[in-house]
Amino acid sequence: MARAFHRVTEDPPWVRRGLIALALLFLAAFLLVPVAAVLWEAFRGGLEVWAAAVTDHDAWAAIRLTLLVAAIAVPLNTTFGLAAAWSITRFRFTGKTLLLSLIDLPFGVSPVIAGMSVILLFGVKGWFGPWLQAHDVKIAFAVPGIVLATVFVTFPFVARELIPFMQQQGSEEEEAALVMGASGWQILTRVTLPNIRWSLLYGVILCNARAMGEFGAVSVVSGHIRGLTNTIPLHVEILYSEYHFRASFAVASLLFLLALVTLVVKQWLEWRVRAEVRAAQASTVAPLGEQVAAVAAAGSEA
């Protein structure tokens, strides 16, 4: 009976194989082949040509600026994401649904709009432009504008990783710590953060990858000043538009290496999370098994 039910509910072998083949074909056509083409063009001239392209003065300036922007935007978004997730999952307040919608806003708005909003606010003819110009403060077409645009397009990642996890986890441990006299800071550092550390780190990794690879918003606010306001994606675009194809593919390979590192760390985090879940389930099942055995032994003695 069980075998017949299994045959009824299971797809035929040709359906499974066809779906798997279709998925692999789609993956190869739209991901593996383009990536292989970029790497082939990047290293076709040899390691010396690749090294010369990525160690060029303008390329190094783009790399430094990309790392700087990520080093500023990611901690800001991590702090915001943690605060937003804590507020949404631990408190009841008017406007919670609105806050969730605003967190998702960058997912539905084009990054170009984010860049244009920075220009509208802080450009020479923007709302605050005359005051900034009078005080010799540069935001648009400078590093601060790039940071603002990057923060806008990347701030949902950490919050969106933490909110479902913290909702599923519940607040029983925080409430117990509060009853025992722990302060808010102690609850955060000794209870909440240890429990959400892997989910938090996963969100930080995704946020960092998006910050380093952002093109649309940064392209609008950067001004494309070579050696000053060009990040790695913008430098690749300039090299390609100037027909320096091999150099552009060489610098683009850096973004692929970043994606590869992100993927490896992501898989490692998922493995750690699964291992901790299995360990927690085992620690829960073991005492239960001991209790069942004790009850059975008591029953046999009776």
N, C-alpha and C positions, 0 to 999 in steps of 0.2 A: 504493500500500500504506500509506504514512504517512498519507494523507488518510483512508483507510478506518478505520485504527486511531484517528485523532483523532475521527472521528464516533462510533465505538463507545464510547470512553472519556469523551466529553463529554456532559453532560446536555442534554436537549432544550431549545430556547429557552423554551418555556412554563414549564418547571420553574424555570429561572434567574429569569425575570421574576416568577414567582409567589413564589419565596423572597425576592427583593429587595423586592417590594411588601409581603409579610408583615412583613419586618424593619422597613421604613419605617413601616408602620402601627403596629406595636408601639412603635417609638421615638416616634412622634408622640403616641400615646395615653397613654403612661406617663412621658414625659419632656418633650417640647416643649410640649404643651398645659398641663400643670401649671406649668411655668416661665413660660410666657407669661401665665397667669392671675395668678401672683404679681406679675410686673412690671406688669401692667395695674392691679391693685389698688394697688400701691405708688405709681405715678405718676399715677393717675387724678385725684387732687386737685391736681395741678400740682407743680412743683419746690419751691415755697415750703412746701407741706404736707409733702413728703418731707424737705426740709432741716430743718424744725422737728422732725420725729420723730426723725431720726438725730442731731440736735445737742442733744436733750434731756439734762438732767443725768444721769438714770439710764441713758440710752442710751450717753452718753460713758463713764460708769463701767463699763458692761458691755464696751464696746470696749476700754478700757484694761486691764481684767482679762483679757480674752481674749488680747490681745497679750502681756501679762505671762506668763500661763500657757504660751503657746506659746514665748515666748522662753526659758523655763526647761526645759520638757519636751523640746523638739526637740534642743537641744545634748546633753542627757543621753542621749536615745535614739540620737543620732548616734554618740556615744562608745561606748555599749554595742553598737550594731549593728556598728560597725567592729571592735571587740574580738572580738565573737562570730563574725563572719565570718572574721576572721583565724585565730582558734583552730580553727574547724571545718574550714576549707579548707587549713590549713598544718600542722596537728599531728594526730597519732594519739593518742587517749587514751580511757580507759574512761569511758563515760557520754556519748559524743558523740550517740548517738541520743536519749538522754534530754534533752540540752540542746536539740536540734532540736525535740523535742516540747514542751518548756517555752516555747520561743520562739513556737510556734504556739498556745499556750494561750489568749491573748486573742482569737484568731479564733473559738474554740469556746465561750467563756464569755461570758455576757451582761454588758454593761457595768454593769448594775445590781448584779451580783454583786461587781464590782470596787469600786463605791461602798460596798456593805454591808461588805466586808472592811475598808475604811478605818475605818468606824464601829465595827466589832467590835474593831479593834486600838486605835484612838486616841480613841474616843468617851468620854463622861463615865463610862459604865459598862463601857467596854472593858477589854482586858487591861492597857493602859498608861495608861488614863484617870485613875485616882487619882494616879499619880505626875506626870502632865502637869499636872493641875489643881493639885497642891500646889506646883509650880514655875511656875505661871502661863504655861504653854505651850499654845497653841491650835493644833490640827491639823485636827480635824473641824470642819465648819462655819466654815472659814477658808481662806485662800489656800493654805497648805501641803497641806491635804487635797485641794483641787481639783487641785493640781499632782501629787500622788501618784496620784490616780485617772486623770488624763490620761496620765501616764507609763505606767501599767499598760496602758491600752487602745491605746497607740500605739507601744510599743516593738518590735513585730515588723516594722514597715514598712521601716526602714533595713536591718536584718539580712537580711530576706527578699529585698530587691533586690540585696544584695551577694553573698550566698552562691552563687547559681547562676552569677553572672558571674565570680566569683573561681575557682570550680571549673572553669569552662570555660577560663579564661585560663591556669591552671596556675601553677607556682611556679618555672619555669626562670629567669626574669629575677632573682627574689630570690636564688636559689641562686648565680647567676653573680656578683651583687653581693657576696654573702657570701664567695665564693671570692676575690674581688678585695680583700677586707679591709674592706668597708663595715660599719658598726655597725648595730644594729637600728633605731635612730632614722633613720639615713641611708637604710636600705632602705625604711622606711615613707614618709618624706617625699619621696624622690627617685625611687623606683621604683613602690611600690604605689599611693600616692595619685594620682600623675599618670595611672596606667593605669585607675583605677576612678573617676575624678572625676565622669564623667557619670552613671554608675550610682548613685554616692553622692548626687549632687545630686538625682537623680530620687527616691530614697528619702526624702530630706529634705523635698522638696516634698509628697509624699504624706503624710508624717508631720505636717507643718505643717497641711495641709488638714484632716486628721482631728482634730488637737488643737483647732483653732478651731471645728470643727463638732460636737464631742462633746456629747451631751446626757444620756444615761442615767446614767453614772457620776457626772458633775458634779452632776446634779440630786439625787442621794442625799446627797452630802457637802457641798453648798453651804449648805443651810439656807434658801435663797431670800431672803437679806437684801438688799433692794433698795438699790442703790447701793454695796454692799460685796462680795457674793459671787455676784452674778448675771453670768454670761457672756452673750454675744450670743444663743445659742439659748435660754437660760433667760429672758432679757428678752423675747424674742419670745413665748414660751409664756405669760408673765405678762400681757403686753399683750393677747394673744388671749383669755385666760380672763377678762379684765376688759372685754371687748367693745370694745377700742380696735383695731378691725380694720385700719383704714388705717395706723395707726402700727406695728402688728405686721408688716404686709406691707412697710412701708417699711424697717424694720430687717432683716427677712428678706432683702430685696434685697441687703443688704450681703454676706450669706453667698453669694448667687448670684454677685455680682461676684467674691468670693474664688474660687469654683469656676471662674469664667470665666478668671481670671488663671492659676489652676493648670493649666487645660486648655491655655492658650496656651503657658505655659512647658514643659509636658509635650511638646507637639508640637515645640517648638523643640529640646528636648533630644534627642528621637528623630531629628530631622533632622540634628543635629550628629553623633550616633552613627552614622547611616547614611553621612554624608559621610566620617567618619573611617575607617569600614570599607571604603568604596570606595577611599579614598586608600591604605589599607594593602594592599588587594588589587592595586591598580595598581602600587604600588612593588614588590610581590612578583612580579607577572607580567612587568614590564618587564625585569628582569635575566634572568629565565628565557627570555624571547623573544630577548634578545641572545645567550644561550648557545646556543640552538637555531640561530640564524642563523650563529653562528661555527662550530658543528659542521657545518652544511650547506655553508658555504663551504670548510671544510677538506676535506670529502668530494669537492666538485667539483674542487678543485685536485688531489687525489690521482687 
